[in-house]
Amino acid sequence: MISNRVIILKVITVIGVVLLLLSAFLLWASYSKPLYTVEENILGYTTRSSFVYMAELHPNILYPEKTITSEDGKIFQKLVKSMNVTYSFSSDMPRNSSYRGEYVISALLVEGRYESPLWTYELPFSDSGIFSMEDGGVRTTFPVNLSEINQVFSKIEGETGVKEPTRSIAFIAKIKLEGDVDGNPITEAIIHKSSLKLGKILEVNNPKEEKQWIVKKNRQYVENLVNLMGIQIGVGSLRKVGLGGLAVSLVMLAFSGFNLMVRKTTVENTLDNINTKYRSWIVKSSGQKEKGTEILVNSFEDLIKVAEDIGKPIIHINGSTDYKVIDGNVVYMFRAGYSKNKSA
């Protein structure tokens, strides 16, 4: 018969093992994902700028329409009767925003490649104005007199004595933008350059520009979740539970293991002492099941008294902690390590 203390210690051991395995699983599940996911919220806006070149054509077979834009097809200079350029600027700022600004458009004649020109000449031309969010931005149209422009090129080439095969006119739009984006003040300087190469075919370069502006970035740390049997649990909470369970299970196992080890050592010492000191009283047995009423005595000395009174030997079953004196249907027994025994 196992003592209640041993049963409790074994139950604690089993619970500790189960809790250890469960905690290990929770820790594995929680550390399989990072603790947080970083979500970046960007507050910003987009500006769009464009130059659209529109030519009124002489009557021709190729283009029966009276006008053509740089977006519709190739513009042959010989077919051009007159030309206009429309410049547009707009912004899609978020709600709770406003802006206002100024624009200035200038024209520059360039001989040679635009990146490394032979010379440049700024025309006495300027288009400027102010705008606001309520206006929807900027939209302005101005004429381009190709005949006068070619005359200026020819005059400068005649004066310098140098002629380059590449001629172009560049339009430069400068925008000064001020405003408020969701409570954040902004001040931006935007420059858009577009050129028109003057040859037999008028070639447009950089007609459109779009730019993203970042006002501020907000980083938000969101705790990741783990799905356990349909229940969403935060990674941080799961780690705390797993670490707490691990700590408790280790304490339980240490407590039960230590006590079982100490008890085993104590019982073994008791058995050695009894078998050495009272060797003459003990009869070794391979063990059998005795039928009868069991009476536990408090000490091995009490069991000796019983053996002397009834004239029976003390029987010790090999590998057992029980010492018995059998008197008919009554079995007097001393159990080493039993909590009610004085020798335990």
LUMSEBA-978306 format. One record per residue (C-alpha): residue in three letters; x, y, z. Coordinates in Angstrom, 3 decimals, decimal comma. Layout:
// LUMSEBA-978306
@residu->ALA&east->X&north->Y&up->Z
...
// end
This chain:
// LUMSEBA-978306
@residu->MET&east->0,000&north->0,000&up->0,000
@residu->ILE&east->1,542&north->3,283&up->-1,136
@residu->SER&east->1,450&north->6,231&up->1,250
@residu->ASN&east->-0,657&north->9,290&up->0,475
@residu->ARG&east->2,467&north->11,431&up->0,310
@residu->VAL&east->3,978&north->9,293&up->-2,426
@residu->ILE&east->0,724&north->9,408&up->-4,383
@residu->ILE&east->0,601&north->13,216&up->-4,112
@residu->LEU&east->4,211&north->13,538&up->-5,225
@residu->LYS&east->3,594&north->11,305&up->-8,235
@residu->VAL&east->0,485&north->13,302&up->-9,161
@residu->ILE&east->2,531&north->16,512&up->-8,933
@residu->THR&east->5,156&north->14,923&up->-11,189
@residu->VAL&east->2,583&north->13,948&up->-13,819
@residu->ILE&east->0,988&north->17,408&up->-13,741
@residu->GLY&east->4,434&north->19,002&up->-13,988
@residu->VAL&east->5,348&north->16,915&up->-17,056
@residu->VAL&east->2,047&north->17,731&up->-18,784
@residu->LEU&east->2,455&north->21,425&up->-17,971
@residu->LEU&east->6,050&north->21,348&up->-19,229
@residu->LEU&east->4,994&north->19,865&up->-22,580
@residu->LEU&east->2,107&north->22,316&up->-22,907
@residu->SER&east->4,343&north->25,275&up->-22,070
@residu->ALA&east->6,949&north->24,114&up->-24,598
@residu->PHE&east->4,232&north->23,954&up->-27,275
@residu->LEU&east->2,963&north->27,448&up->-26,402
@residu->LEU&east->6,501&north->28,844&up->-26,530
@residu->TRP&east->7,120&north->27,190&up->-29,898
@residu->ALA&east->3,852&north->28,602&up->-31,253
@residu->SER&east->4,568&north->32,099&up->-29,887
@residu->TYR&east->8,171&north->32,283&up->-31,117
@residu->SER&east->7,250&north->30,992&up->-34,584
@residu->LYS&east->6,053&north->34,562&up->-35,298
@residu->PRO&east->7,677&north->37,917&up->-34,575
@residu->LEU&east->6,221&north->39,834&up->-31,659
@residu->TYR&east->5,144&north->42,843&up->-33,714
@residu->THR&east->4,360&north->43,754&up->-37,293
@residu->VAL&east->5,423&north->47,271&up->-38,223
@residu->GLU&east->2,765&north->49,146&up->-40,148
@residu->GLU&east->3,919&north->52,378&up->-41,732
@residu->ASN&east->1,303&north->55,045&up->-42,284
@residu->ILE&east->2,514&north->57,647&up->-44,763
@residu->LEU&east->0,920&north->61,070&up->-44,948
@residu->GLY&east->1,620&north->62,663&up->-48,294
@residu->TYR&east->0,294&north->63,861&up->-51,616
@residu->THR&east->1,021&north->63,771&up->-55,349
@residu->THR&east->1,643&north->66,650&up->-57,739
@residu->ARG&east->1,136&north->66,363&up->-61,493
@residu->SER&east->2,500&north->68,700&up->-64,125
@residu->SER&east->2,143&north->68,551&up->-67,910
@residu->PHE&east->2,873&north->70,421&up->-71,147
@residu->VAL&east->0,512&north->69,667&up->-74,029
@residu->TYR&east->1,553&north->70,956&up->-77,466
@residu->MET&east->-1,329&north->71,590&up->-79,871
@residu->ALA&east->-0,823&north->72,550&up->-83,522
@residu->GLU&east->-3,340&north->73,959&up->-85,979
@residu->LEU&east->-2,517&north->72,411&up->-89,358
@residu->HIS&east->-2,644&north->73,550&up->-92,931
@residu->PRO&east->-4,960&north->71,442&up->-95,095
@residu->ASN&east->-3,231&north->68,118&up->-95,807
@residu->ILE&east->-3,903&north->64,532&up->-96,763
@residu->LEU&east->-2,165&north->62,879&up->-93,779
@residu->TYR&east->-4,204&north->64,614&up->-91,078
@residu->PRO&east->-7,692&north->65,609&up->-92,182
@residu->GLU&east->-8,309&north->67,055&up->-88,730
@residu->LYS&east->-7,559&north->70,762&up->-88,307
@residu->THR&east->-5,606&north->70,296&up->-85,060
@residu->ILE&east->-3,265&north->67,714&up->-83,600
@residu->THR&east->-1,565&north->67,416&up->-80,221
@residu->SER&east->1,760&north->65,940&up->-79,257
@residu->GLU&east->-0,199&north->63,075&up->-77,715
@residu->ASP&east->-2,036&north->62,226&up->-80,967
@residu->GLY&east->0,905&north->61,641&up->-83,296
@residu->LYS&east->3,919&north->63,183&up->-84,990
@residu->ILE&east->3,783&north->66,892&up->-85,722
@residu->PHE&east->5,447&north->67,820&up->-89,032
@residu->GLN&east->6,696&north->71,400&up->-88,827
@residu->LYS&east->5,832&north->72,162&up->-92,458
@residu->LEU&east->2,168&north->71,362&up->-91,760
@residu->VAL&east->1,926&north->73,652&up->-88,731
@residu->LYS&east->-0,076&north->76,836&up->-89,225
@residu->SER&east->0,064&north->77,896&up->-85,563
@residu->MET&east->0,870&north->76,269&up->-82,245
@residu->ASN&east->-0,254&north->76,653&up->-78,648
@residu->VAL&east->1,101&north->75,103&up->-75,457
@residu->THR&east->-1,127&north->74,323&up->-72,460
@residu->TYR&east->0,517&north->73,931&up->-69,088
@residu->SER&east->-1,357&north->72,223&up->-66,232
@residu->PHE&east->-0,528&north->71,675&up->-62,582
@residu->SER&east->-2,637&north->69,880&up->-59,986
@residu->SER&east->-2,347&north->68,087&up->-56,635
@residu->ASP&east->-4,461&north->65,398&up->-54,960
@residu->MET&east->-3,920&north->66,406&up->-51,347
@residu->PRO&east->-5,972&north->64,513&up->-48,760
@residu->ARG&east->-8,925&north->65,927&up->-46,880
@residu->ASN&east->-8,362&north->68,623&up->-44,287
@residu->SER&east->-5,722&north->70,099&up->-46,622
@residu->SER&east->-5,331&north->73,331&up->-48,537
@residu->TYR&east->-2,713&north->74,890&up->-50,776
@residu->ARG&east->-1,939&north->78,049&up->-52,678
@residu->GLY&east->0,942&north->78,997&up->-54,903
@residu->GLU&east->2,580&north->81,017&up->-57,643
@residu->TYR&east->3,764&north->79,888&up->-61,062
@residu->VAL&east->6,145&north->81,380&up->-63,613
@residu->ILE&east->6,750&north->79,926&up->-67,091
@residu->SER&east->9,734&north->81,020&up->-69,182
@residu->ALA&east->11,033&north->80,000&up->-72,616
@residu->LEU&east->14,625&north->79,223&up->-73,546
@residu->LEU&east->16,123&north->78,710&up->-76,995
@residu->VAL&east->18,806&north->76,004&up->-77,057
@residu->GLU&east->21,221&north->75,280&up->-79,897
@residu->GLY&east->22,893&north->71,903&up->-79,705
@residu->ARG&east->22,079&north->69,149&up->-77,287
@residu->TYR&east->20,021&north->70,242&up->-74,325
@residu->GLU&east->22,463&north->68,602&up->-71,867
@residu->SER&east->25,485&north->70,487&up->-73,325
@residu->PRO&east->24,224&north->73,307&up->-75,563
@residu->LEU&east->26,338&north->75,491&up->-77,808
@residu->TRP&east->24,376&north->78,476&up->-76,552
@residu->THR&east->21,059&north->79,358&up->-74,898
@residu->TYR&east->18,885&north->82,419&up->-75,245
@residu->GLU&east->15,955&north->83,327&up->-73,011
@residu->LEU&east->13,031&north->84,732&up->-74,951
@residu->PRO&east->11,302&north->87,874&up->-73,720
@residu->PHE&east->8,344&north->85,738&up->-72,780
@residu->SER&east->6,757&north->85,010&up->-69,435
@residu->ASP&east->3,485&north->83,611&up->-68,205
@residu->SER&east->2,806&north->83,839&up->-64,490
@residu->GLY&east->0,007&north->83,878&up->-61,969
@residu->ILE&east->-1,303&north->82,670&up->-58,635
@residu->PHE&east->-3,536&north->79,725&up->-57,847
@residu->SER&east->-5,175&north->77,881&up->-54,952
@residu->MET&east->-6,766&north->74,551&up->-54,137
@residu->GLU&east->-10,174&north->76,056&up->-54,907
@residu->ASP&east->-8,984&north->76,857&up->-58,436
@residu->GLY&east->-8,052&north->73,213&up->-58,961
@residu->GLY&east->-4,437&north->74,143&up->-59,638
@residu->VAL&east->-3,035&north->75,793&up->-62,775
@residu->ARG&east->-4,176&north->75,668&up->-66,392
@residu->THR&east->-2,778&north->78,220&up->-68,781
@residu->THR&east->-2,350&north->78,346&up->-72,555
@residu->PHE&east->0,102&north->80,471&up->-74,527
@residu->PRO&east->1,080&north->80,684&up->-78,232
@residu->VAL&east->4,328&north->79,512&up->-79,795
@residu->ASN&east->5,294&north->81,355&up->-82,981
@residu->LEU&east->7,572&north->78,878&up->-84,780
@residu->SER&east->8,347&north->81,336&up->-87,582
@residu->GLU&east->9,663&north->83,978&up->-85,180
@residu->ILE&east->11,611&north->81,384&up->-83,192
@residu->ASN&east->13,341&north->80,063&up->-86,336
@residu->GLN&east->14,199&north->83,643&up->-87,305
@residu->VAL&east->15,887&north->84,207&up->-83,932
@residu->PHE&east->17,898&north->81,003&up->-84,388
@residu->SER&east->18,976&north->82,074&up->-87,893
@residu->LYS&east->19,960&north->85,577&up->-86,731
@residu->ILE&east->22,134&north->84,271&up->-83,857
@residu->GLU&east->23,711&north->81,652&up->-86,132
@residu->GLY&east->24,492&north->84,382&up->-88,651
@residu->GLU&east->26,086&north->86,559&up->-85,971
@residu->THR&east->28,166&north->83,725&up->-84,511
@residu->GLY&east->28,964&north->82,030&up->-87,778
@residu->VAL&east->28,238&north->78,652&up->-86,153
@residu->LYS&east->25,260&north->76,493&up->-86,951
@residu->GLU&east->24,249&north->73,307&up->-85,151
@residu->PRO&east->21,832&north->70,806&up->-86,652
@residu->THR&east->19,893&north->70,535&up->-83,400
@residu->ARG&east->17,562&north->73,309&up->-82,321
@residu->SER&east->15,021&north->73,236&up->-79,507
@residu->ILE&east->12,875&north->75,476&up->-77,373
@residu->ALA&east->12,525&north->74,661&up->-73,685
@residu->PHE&east->9,658&north->75,739&up->-71,471
@residu->ILE&east->10,429&north->75,962&up->-67,777
@residu->ALA&east->7,605&north->76,034&up->-65,239
@residu->LYS&east->8,504&north->77,056&up->-61,706
@residu->ILE&east->5,966&north->76,413&up->-58,985
@residu->LYS&east->6,143&north->77,740&up->-55,435
@residu->LEU&east->3,663&north->75,737&up->-53,388
@residu->GLU&east->2,568&north->76,478&up->-49,826
@residu->GLY&east->-0,165&north->74,906&up->-47,793
@residu->ASP&east->-1,337&north->72,723&up->-44,979
@residu->VAL&east->-1,715&north->68,937&up->-45,152
@residu->ASP&east->-3,778&north->67,614&up->-42,269
@residu->GLY&east->-2,314&north->70,166&up->-39,887
@residu->ASN&east->1,241&north->69,918&up->-41,253
@residu->PRO&east->2,622&north->73,014&up->-43,045
@residu->ILE&east->4,333&north->72,461&up->-46,410
@residu->THR&east->6,537&north->74,614&up->-48,648
@residu->GLU&east->7,747&north->73,120&up->-51,914
@residu->ALA&east->9,591&north->74,406&up->-54,974
@residu->ILE&east->8,733&north->72,445&up->-58,128
@residu->ILE&east->10,424&north->72,841&up->-61,517
@residu->HIS&east->9,199&north->71,156&up->-64,690
@residu->LYS&east->11,233&north->71,452&up->-67,893
@residu->SER&east->9,847&north->70,341&up->-71,250
@residu->SER&east->11,521&north->70,848&up->-74,619
@residu->LEU&east->10,364&north->70,854&up->-78,231
@residu->LYS&east->13,004&north->69,834&up->-80,773
@residu->LEU&east->12,683&north->71,979&up->-83,885
@residu->GLY&east->13,267&north->69,849&up->-86,947
@residu->LYS&east->11,214&north->68,642&up->-89,853
@residu->ILE&east->9,403&north->66,664&up->-87,163
@residu->LEU&east->8,692&north->68,449&up->-83,890
@residu->GLU&east->9,761&north->66,088&up->-81,099
@residu->VAL&east->8,473&north->66,612&up->-77,559
@residu->ASN&east->10,576&north->65,699&up->-74,532
@residu->ASN&east->9,349&north->65,259&up->-70,947
@residu->PRO&east->5,741&north->66,412&up->-71,451
@residu->LYS&east->4,568&north->65,054&up->-68,090
@residu->GLU&east->5,940&north->64,819&up->-64,558
@residu->GLU&east->4,482&north->63,272&up->-61,443
@residu->LYS&east->6,024&north->63,403&up->-57,995
@residu->GLN&east->5,185&north->61,891&up->-54,620
@residu->TRP&east->5,673&north->64,150&up->-51,604
@residu->ILE&east->5,927&north->62,705&up->-48,099
@residu->VAL&east->4,840&north->64,979&up->-45,275
@residu->LYS&east->5,473&north->62,538&up->-42,437
@residu->LYS&east->5,638&north->58,839&up->-41,648
@residu->ASN&east->3,947&north->57,213&up->-38,704
@residu->ARG&east->5,077&north->53,788&up->-37,552
@residu->GLN&east->2,584&north->51,636&up->-35,730
@residu->TYR&east->3,576&north->48,412&up->-33,988
@residu->VAL&east->0,771&north->45,841&up->-34,102
@residu->GLU&east->1,060&north->42,709&up->-31,993
@residu->ASN&east->0,828&north->39,524&up->-34,052
@residu->LEU&east->-1,801&north->36,907&up->-33,231
@residu->VAL&east->-1,566&north->33,116&up->-33,008
@residu->ASN&east->-4,574&north->30,930&up->-33,784
@residu->LEU&east->-5,001&north->28,189&up->-31,178
@residu->MET&east->-8,049&north->26,031&up->-31,853
@residu->GLY&east->-9,943&north->28,971&up->-33,301
@residu->ILE&east->-8,919&north->31,406&up->-30,554
@residu->GLN&east->-6,755&north->34,371&up->-31,516
@residu->ILE&east->-4,142&north->35,075&up->-28,835
@residu->GLY&east->-1,493&north->37,792&up->-28,913
@residu->VAL&east->2,100&north->36,586&up->-29,322
@residu->GLY&east->3,255&north->38,570&up->-26,287
@residu->SER&east->0,518&north->37,186&up->-24,040
@residu->LEU&east->1,192&north->33,666&up->-25,296
@residu->ARG&east->4,896&north->34,011&up->-24,516
@residu->LYS&east->4,114&north->35,178&up->-20,994
@residu->VAL&east->1,759&north->32,232&up->-20,431
@residu->GLY&east->4,313&north->29,808&up->-21,894
@residu->LEU&east->7,195&north->31,155&up->-19,802
@residu->GLY&east->5,029&north->31,212&up->-16,672
@residu->GLY&east->3,884&north->27,646&up->-17,270
@residu->LEU&east->7,464&north->26,578&up->-17,907
@residu->ALA&east->8,615&north->28,123&up->-14,632
@residu->VAL&east->5,763&north->26,506&up->-12,645
@residu->SER&east->6,312&north->23,096&up->-14,247
@residu->LEU&east->10,037&north->23,180&up->-13,469
@residu->VAL&east->9,306&north->24,103&up->-9,841
@residu->MET&east->6,767&north->21,276&up->-9,569
@residu->LEU&east->9,138&north->18,727&up->-11,079
@residu->ALA&east->12,019&north->19,915&up->-8,916
@residu->PHE&east->9,849&north->19,745&up->-5,799
@residu->SER&east->8,428&north->16,281&up->-6,479
@residu->GLY&east->11,745&north->14,891&up->-7,730
@residu->PHE&east->13,644&north->16,178&up->-4,719
@residu->ASN&east->11,087&north->14,836&up->-2,240
@residu->LEU&east->10,857&north->11,461&up->-3,958
@residu->MET&east->14,634&north->11,196&up->-4,022
@residu->VAL&east->14,927&north->12,179&up->-0,353
@residu->ARG&east->12,170&north->9,763&up->0,587
@residu->LYS&east->13,771&north->6,961&up->-1,396
@residu->THR&east->17,100&north->7,631&up->0,285
@residu->THR&east->15,440&north->7,695&up->3,695
@residu->VAL&east->13,582&north->4,434&up->3,063
@residu->GLU&east->16,725&north->2,730&up->1,748
@residu->ASN&east->18,650&north->3,823&up->4,840
@residu->THR&east->15,859&north->2,520&up->7,074
@residu->LEU&east->15,863&north->-0,841&up->5,272
@residu->ASP&east->19,647&north->-1,148&up->5,564
@residu->ASN&east->19,544&north->-0,325&up->9,269
@residu->ILE&east->16,772&north->-2,837&up->9,969
@residu->ASN&east->18,330&north->-5,621&up->7,893
@residu->THR&east->21,681&north->-5,102&up->9,606
@residu->LYS&east->20,546&north->-4,554&up->13,191
@residu->TYR&east->17,760&north->-7,143&up->13,331
@residu->ARG&east->19,132&north->-9,718&up->10,916
@residu->SER&east->18,480&north->-12,573&up->13,342
@residu->TRP&east->14,779&north->-11,735&up->13,521
@residu->ILE&east->14,156&north->-11,555&up->9,784
@residu->VAL&east->13,211&north->-14,346&up->7,407
@residu->LYS&east->13,662&north->-13,509&up->3,707
@residu->SER&east->10,803&north->-14,370&up->1,333
@residu->SER&east->10,197&north->-14,184&up->-2,397
@residu->GLY&east->6,730&north->-12,892&up->-1,554
@residu->GLN&east->3,163&north->-14,110&up->-1,696
@residu->LYS&east->-0,237&north->-12,597&up->-1,103
@residu->GLU&east->-1,341&north->-13,096&up->2,471
@residu->LYS&east->-5,015&north->-13,194&up->3,194
@residu->GLY&east->-6,259&north->-11,625&up->6,335
@residu->THR&east->-6,562&north->-8,423&up->8,228
@residu->GLU&east->-3,547&north->-6,139&up->8,040
@residu->ILE&east->-2,497&north->-4,263&up->11,147
@residu->LEU&east->0,167&north->-1,578&up->10,768
@residu->VAL&east->2,472&north->-1,131&up->13,726
@residu->ASN&east->4,315&north->2,103&up->14,476
@residu->SER&east->7,885&north->0,818&up->14,569
@residu->PHE&east->9,986&north->-2,185&up->13,812
@residu->GLU&east->10,524&north->-2,624&up->17,579
@residu->ASP&east->6,750&north->-2,995&up->17,988
@residu->LEU&east->6,784&north->-5,671&up->15,295
@residu->ILE&east->9,520&north->-7,518&up->17,281
@residu->LYS&east->7,332&north->-7,458&up->20,374
@residu->VAL&east->4,460&north->-9,015&up->18,393
@residu->ALA&east->6,791&north->-11,689&up->17,012
@residu->GLU&east->8,034&north->-12,505&up->20,533
@residu->ASP&east->4,498&north->-12,652&up->21,980
@residu->ILE&east->3,055&north->-15,010&up->19,369
@residu->GLY&east->6,277&north->-16,839&up->18,604
@residu->LYS&east->6,256&north->-16,115&up->14,869
@residu->PRO&east->9,142&north->-14,978&up->12,607
@residu->ILE&east->9,366&north->-11,603&up->10,886
@residu->ILE&east->9,083&north->-12,037&up->7,140
@residu->HIS&east->10,655&north->-9,550&up->4,711
@residu->ILE&east->9,678&north->-9,781&up->1,054
@residu->ASN&east->12,627&north->-9,159&up->-1,246
@residu->GLY&east->12,504&north->-5,743&up->-2,917
@residu->SER&east->9,708&north->-4,605&up->-0,627
@residu->THR&east->9,502&north->-2,142&up->2,266
@residu->ASP&east->7,135&north->-4,436&up->4,179
@residu->TYR&east->8,029&north->-6,540&up->7,234
@residu->LYS&east->5,296&north->-8,935&up->8,356
@residu->VAL&east->4,341&north->-11,265&up->11,206
@residu->ILE&east->1,555&north->-13,627&up->10,192
@residu->ASP&east->-0,783&north->-14,975&up->12,880
@residu->GLY&east->-3,580&north->-16,904&up->11,189
@residu->ASN&east->-5,883&north->-14,419&up->9,521
@residu->VAL&east->-4,108&north->-11,433&up->11,054
@residu->VAL&east->-1,011&north->-9,883&up->9,445
@residu->TYR&east->1,001&north->-7,516&up->11,605
@residu->MET&east->3,063&north->-5,299&up->9,374
@residu->PHE&east->5,685&north->-2,580&up->9,556
@residu->ARG&east->6,253&north->-0,542&up->6,383
@residu->ALA&east->9,466&north->1,427&up->6,078
@residu->GLY&east->8,793&north->4,981&up->4,925
@residu->TYR&east->5,109&north->4,964&up->5,780
@residu->SER&east->4,230&north->8,367&up->7,216
@residu->LYS&east->2,508&north->7,025&up->10,330
@residu->ASN&east->5,541&north->4,969&up->11,290
@residu->LYS&east->7,915&north->6,490&up->13,797
@residu->SER&east->10,821&north->5,025&up->11,832
@residu->ALA&east->9,639&north->6,537&up->8,535
// end
